[in-house]
């Protein structure tokens, strides 16, 4: 999974400071990509296949976990909530 096929330089600017709460995740994910995390996951991680596709795309799942954890999530449901912009369950 690649966030962009553009140049290695990333610049993000928003006029409203509350527009995107986790706007700083893009540089973190870009760094993880440049360090080869998705490729390493593809090489080393095997998820069991299932009828619903839960074992598909492990690199994308790991990148989502990295983003969710950086956004403050500690558990799977919190990762889903933080990436959806709805906040952590129970908060």
One Martini backbone bead per residue (centre of mass of N, CA, C, O) as a GRO file, in nm:
protein
   91
    1UNK     BB    1   0.094   0.037   0.026
    2UNK     BB    2   0.044   0.365  -0.111
    3UNK     BB    3  -0.003   0.705  -0.068
    4UNK     BB    4   0.220   0.776  -0.297
    5UNK     BB    5   0.383   0.857  -0.627
    6UNK     BB    6   0.532   1.090  -0.550
    7UNK     BB    7   0.729   1.273  -0.418
    8UNK     BB    8   0.919   1.269  -0.115
    9UNK     BB    9   0.764   1.526  -0.062
   10UNK     BB   10   0.569   1.660   0.218
   11UNK     BB   11   0.277   1.881   0.225
   12UNK     BB   12   0.068   2.024   0.487
   13UNK     BB   13  -0.233   2.240   0.467
   14UNK     BB   14  -0.458   2.417   0.693
   15UNK     BB   15  -0.697   2.661   0.776
   16UNK     BB   16  -0.819   2.453   0.985
   17UNK     BB   17  -0.725   2.308   1.284
   18UNK     BB   18  -1.003   2.106   1.286
   19UNK     BB   19  -1.025   1.945   1.021
   20UNK     BB   20  -0.767   1.749   1.101
   21UNK     BB   21  -0.667   1.578   1.373
   22UNK     BB   22  -0.455   1.359   1.204
   23UNK     BB   23  -0.247   1.507   0.992
   24UNK     BB   24   0.035   1.367   1.103
   25UNK     BB   25   0.016   1.076   0.970
   26UNK     BB   26   0.138   1.098   0.688
   27UNK     BB   27   0.444   1.113   0.761
   28UNK     BB   28   0.453   0.845   0.915
   29UNK     BB   29   0.361   0.660   0.679
   30UNK     BB   30   0.583   0.743   0.488
   31UNK     BB   31   0.815   0.639   0.662
   32UNK     BB   32   0.725   0.344   0.671
   33UNK     BB   33   0.749   0.305   0.367
   34UNK     BB   34   1.055   0.391   0.334
   35UNK     BB   35   1.142   0.150   0.542
   36UNK     BB   36   0.960  -0.116   0.446
   37UNK     BB   37   0.711  -0.233   0.599
   38UNK     BB   38   0.521  -0.359   0.388
   39UNK     BB   39   0.735  -0.559   0.270
   40UNK     BB   40   0.792  -0.707   0.535
   41UNK     BB   41   0.506  -0.812   0.576
   42UNK     BB   42   0.481  -0.973   0.314
   43UNK     BB   43   0.727  -1.158   0.382
   44UNK     BB   44   0.643  -1.247   0.710
   45UNK     BB   45   0.326  -1.240   0.687
   46UNK     BB   46   0.063  -1.476   0.783
   47UNK     BB   47  -0.274  -1.513   0.705
   48UNK     BB   48  -0.551  -1.664   0.739
   49UNK     BB   49  -0.784  -1.774   0.555
   50UNK     BB   50  -1.115  -1.653   0.464
   51UNK     BB   51  -1.434  -1.602   0.355
   52UNK     BB   52  -1.415  -1.271   0.434
   53UNK     BB   53  -1.097  -1.172   0.399
   54UNK     BB   54  -0.919  -1.135   0.670
   55UNK     BB   55  -0.629  -1.239   0.527
   56UNK     BB   56  -0.605  -0.985   0.367
   57UNK     BB   57  -0.378  -0.746   0.343
   58UNK     BB   58  -0.147  -0.709   0.577
   59UNK     BB   59  -0.009  -0.435   0.517
   60UNK     BB   60  -0.264  -0.260   0.552
   61UNK     BB   61  -0.321  -0.343   0.844
   62UNK     BB   62  -0.056  -0.241   0.966
   63UNK     BB   63  -0.086   0.055   0.879
   64UNK     BB   64  -0.347   0.098   1.042
   65UNK     BB   65  -0.218   0.037   1.317
   66UNK     BB   66  -0.012   0.261   1.314
   67UNK     BB   67  -0.213   0.494   1.292
   68UNK     BB   68  -0.390   0.425   1.540
   69UNK     BB   69  -0.163   0.432   1.750
   70UNK     BB   70  -0.074   0.728   1.691
   71UNK     BB   71  -0.382   0.823   1.770
   72UNK     BB   72  -0.427   0.637   2.060
   73UNK     BB   73  -0.462   0.340   2.023
   74UNK     BB   74  -0.498  -0.001   2.190
   75UNK     BB   75  -0.727  -0.126   2.012
   76UNK     BB   76  -0.915  -0.232   1.761
   77UNK     BB   77  -1.166  -0.048   1.815
   78UNK     BB   78  -0.989   0.210   1.844
   79UNK     BB   79  -0.872   0.210   1.564
   80UNK     BB   80  -1.135   0.232   1.407
   81UNK     BB   81  -1.228   0.496   1.547
   82UNK     BB   82  -0.980   0.680   1.485
   83UNK     BB   83  -1.000   0.643   1.166
   84UNK     BB   84  -1.308   0.755   1.151
   85UNK     BB   85  -1.337   1.010   1.369
   86UNK     BB   86  -1.510   0.912   1.647
   87UNK     BB   87  -1.343   0.791   1.846
   88UNK     BB   88  -1.320   0.634   2.127
   89UNK     BB   89  -1.457   0.403   2.296
   90UNK     BB   90  -1.594   0.555   2.582
   91UNK     BB   91  -1.524   0.886   2.534
   0.00000   0.00000   0.00000
